[in-house]
Amino acid sequence: MSTCLLAGAMAVALAPGGGFSLEWSHSVEKIRWHEEWQVTPGGLRLTRAAIQGHGAGMEPGPDARLEDGWLVWQPQLPPVPELVLAASGATGGGWRLCGADCVELGADAGRAITLKPCPP
C-alpha cells in the first residue's frame, strides 16, 4: 500500500495507515465540505463525508447524522483509481489536503489537480 499520494507533480506523505482528508467550500453555497479517504489496494476509497449544511448539489447521504454542527455519513462507494479536483475560482480558496501534514491545492482557477496513490 502506498504511503504517499501524488497531487499533480507533488508527493504528499499520508497519515499512518494510508489515510488523508480533503476539505473545501462549495462554490455556490459557500458551505464547508470534508471528506476522509483511504488508500487501498483497489484505489482511493471514500470512508467518511461531512458538510456544514446543505444546498444545491450538497445533499447529505441517507444515513447522515448531526455531529457538532456537521451532517456526517459513511458513503458506500467502490474505490476509484484517482480523484480529479477542479478549481472554479469561486470558492475563495482551494482544497485543503491533509495526510501527515496539510497543504493547499488548486487555489488557481481553471487548473485541475489529479490525486492518485504513489507507485510502489
Steps between C-alpha positions, in 0.01 A plus 500: 500500500621849415622727780468808284261663259589676177328839473592607150882497502524520882524199735310538829583272795193323637388448856588163656286233336475685167226748585446859390228762509373766262312816602363785290216753467220440251529759221131601503377432854829598675451206740794293629536142379736242654588151376724228642669261259705181528758368253416132445635235260190571285554877488377802696202423723273767649435395862324803652338822376370805685342834411408802712155533344348413166389669181539475124701186426582442868249243615624290793494120483184317611660390829631851590490602864574834663834515687630832636329703225601264217277255312718184498457171312694203366465471121473148362697547178763284331863620490608722210843496330538879530322823594494809281462827692387791284533854634231743388651807664159573658570343840741756643768233526604155390492156652662421834664157481621351828708184532800507732490881450257735326542681166276733297431392142319655206486864604535602132177487299486271202777265610400140572712291736499121488548305824619139480707259710877520457641203307635218718 
